[in-house]
Amino acid sequence: MVSSDMNVSEKLKSLSIDRSAHPRSSGGWRMAALGAAVIAVGAVAWALVGRGEQPANSSAKTVSAANAAGSLPPPAAAARSRGGLVASGYVVARRSATVSVDITGRLTDVIFEEGAVVQKGQILARLDDDLARFDLQLARGRLQSANATIASLQAQMVEAEAQRQRADRLVQTGAISAASFDAAVSRVDTLKAQNNAAMADARVAKTSVDRQSDFVERHIIRAPFAGVIIAKNAQAGEILSPAAGGGEFTRTGVATLVDMASLEVEVDVNEGQIADIKAGQSATIVLDAYPDWQIAGEVIAIIPTANRDRATIQVRVGFKERDQRVLPQMAAKVTFDRSAT
């Protein structure tokens, strides 16, 4: 057993490495690592140089195939697209109004909501008109009184005229004196003057009735034109006034009304490029809210003044077709067709 163990131990020693005979050199390891790195870099460079022509050829083939399939525009069309003048702006309404009244009163009814489509003359709200209606009743009563006075005087004039004619016949026969005849004539003239005065009073009363009727009508707030209400500015119970009253519950308007048929885009164009734009020129409108939707438009007008601070001129661009997706104050970009200039 001892002999066999010694044989195994000798065999294991024969397999071990004698490190004393071959000491490690740190410099050799470093040179080996550097050489490996140089070889790796050279291999990568050879691979790139050897395959350099392949991507270019592949790209050219891809572009040719795309042009053949019609997915990419021809060079001329691409140049025209890049050459189009682009300006930014906003959608605005040429016809909009803050609906209000020209009298001061308390709102009793507000009969609309935001987004409502209204017609011209449609009732939007009402003010408290109780006192105005009382005054209208008084004016109508004065008119009725004036008309009754006229009717009474005209009846008296008929009787006075008959007496005058009878006095005229009697004075010719000497049955009455000249003084009695003159009194009959004077009564007719007096009644005519009183009738004229009563008729004047009646005209004044009629004017008062018309004026008060108009004042009552002013307590009703109507839409000045057809459009869409985009803002509700007051509620029932608040004071509405044509001028700011300074109070917390005083409003100058009850609603903001926009005529959607008058929407257009206002853009600012640099002074150096305004010569490329003319009235009636075609344009393409793209809203920021719908970047894939191209809307046909045309130049309506060029505002004849410049902004000295920004060196720009405002241009109005109209929509050739109306769409309910176009809303006021939307951001938009306009590309002007230079081929039309």
Residue pairs with C-beta under 8 A, 6 or more apart in sequence:
63 72
66 72
67 74
73 81
80 338
80 339
83 338
84 284
84 335
84 336
84 337
84 338
85 269
85 273
85 276
85 277
85 335
85 336
85 338
86 333
86 334
86 335
86 336
87 267
87 268
87 269
87 315
87 333
87 334
87 336
88 267
88 268
88 331
88 332
88 333
88 334
89 265
89 266
89 267
89 268
89 317
89 331
89 332
89 333
89 334
90 265
90 266
90 329
90 330
90 331
90 332
91 263
91 264
91 265
91 287
91 326
91 327
91 328
91 329
91 330
91 332
92 263
92 264
92 265
92 266
92 328
92 329
93 258
93 259
93 260
93 262
93 263
93 264
93 328
94 259
94 262
94 263
94 264
95 225
95 227
95 258
95 259
95 261
95 262
96 227
96 256
96 257
96 258
96 259
96 262
96 328
97 224
97 225
97 256
97 257
98 233
98 252
98 253
98 255
98 256
98 257
99 124
99 221
99 223
99 224
99 253
99 254
99 255
99 256
99 257
100 221
100 240
100 242
100 252
100 253
100 254
101 127
101 218
101 219
101 221
101 240
101 242
102 218
102 242
103 127
103 215
103 218
103 219
103 242
104 239
104 240
104 241
104 242
104 245
105 127
105 128
105 129
105 219
105 239
105 240
106 127
106 128
106 237
106 238
106 239
106 240
107 125
107 126
107 127
107 128
107 234
107 235
107 236
107 237
107 238
107 239
107 240
107 254
108 126
108 127
108 128
108 236
109 125
109 126
109 236
110 124
110 125
110 232
110 234
110 235
110 236
110 254
111 123
111 124
111 125
111 126
112 118
112 124
112 125
112 229
112 232
112 255
113 229
113 232
114 229
114 230
114 231
114 232
115 228
115 229
115 230
116 228
116 229
117 227
117 228
118 124
118 223
118 226
118 227
118 228
118 229
118 257
119 223
119 226
120 223
120 224
120 225
120 226
121 222
121 223
122 222
122 223
123 220
123 221
123 222
124 221
124 222
124 223
124 229
124 254
124 255
125 220
125 221
125 234
125 240
125 254
125 255
126 219
126 220
126 221
127 219
127 220
127 221
127 240
128 219
129 216
129 219
129 220
132 212
132 215
132 216
132 219
133 216
135 212
135 215
136 209
136 212
136 213
136 215
136 216
139 205
139 208
139 209
139 211
139 212
140 209
142 205
142 208
143 202
143 205
143 206
143 208
143 209
145 205
146 198
146 201
146 202
146 204
146 205
147 202
149 198
149 201
149 202
150 195
150 198
150 199
150 202
153 191
153 194
153 195
153 198
154 195
156 191
157 188
157 191
157 192
157 195
160 184
160 187
160 188
160 191
161 188
163 184
163 187
164 181
164 184
164 185
164 187
164 188
166 184
167 176
167 180
167 181
167 183
167 184
167 185
168 181
168 184
170 176
170 180
170 181
171 177
171 178
171 180
171 181
221 254
223 257
224 257
225 257
225 259
226 259
227 257
227 258
227 259
227 260
228 257
228 258
228 260
229 255
229 256
229 257
229 258
230 256
230 257
230 258
230 328
231 255
231 256
232 254
232 255
233 251
233 253
233 254
233 255
233 256
234 240
234 251
234 253
234 254
234 255
237 249
238 249
238 250
238 251
239 245
239 247
239 249
239 250
239 251
240 250
240 251
240 252
240 253
240 254
241 250
241 251
241 252
242 252
243 252
244 250
244 252
258 328
260 322
260 324
260 326
261 322
263 319
263 322
263 326
263 328
264 300
264 316
264 317
264 318
264 319
265 285
265 297
265 316
265 317
265 318
265 319
265 332
265 334
266 314
266 315
266 316
266 317
267 314
267 315
267 317
267 332
267 334
268 307
268 310
268 312
268 313
268 314
268 315
269 277
269 312
269 313
269 314
269 315
270 311
270 312
271 306
271 311
271 312
271 313
274 302
274 313
274 315
276 336
276 338
276 341
277 299
277 302
277 315
277 336
277 341
278 299
278 340
278 341
279 299
279 300
279 301
279 302
280 298
280 299
281 298
281 299
281 336
281 337
281 340
281 341
282 296
282 297
282 298
282 336
282 337
282 340
283 297
283 298
283 299
283 317
283 334
283 335
283 336
283 337
284 294
284 295
284 296
284 297
284 334
284 335
284 337
285 294
285 295
285 296
285 297
285 317
285 319
285 332
285 333
285 334
286 293
286 294
286 295
286 332
286 333
286 334
286 335
287 293
287 295
287 325
287 326
287 330
287 331
287 332
288 330
288 331
288 332
288 333
289 325
289 330
289 331
290 325
293 325
295 319
295 320
295 321
295 323
295 326
296 319
296 320
296 321
297 317
297 318
297 319
297 320
297 334
298 317
298 318
298 320
299 315
299 316
299 317
299 318
299 336
300 316
300 317
300 318
301 315
301 316
302 313
302 314
302 315
302 316
303 313
303 314
303 315
303 316
305 313
305 314
306 312
306 313
307 313
307 314
315 334
317 334
319 326
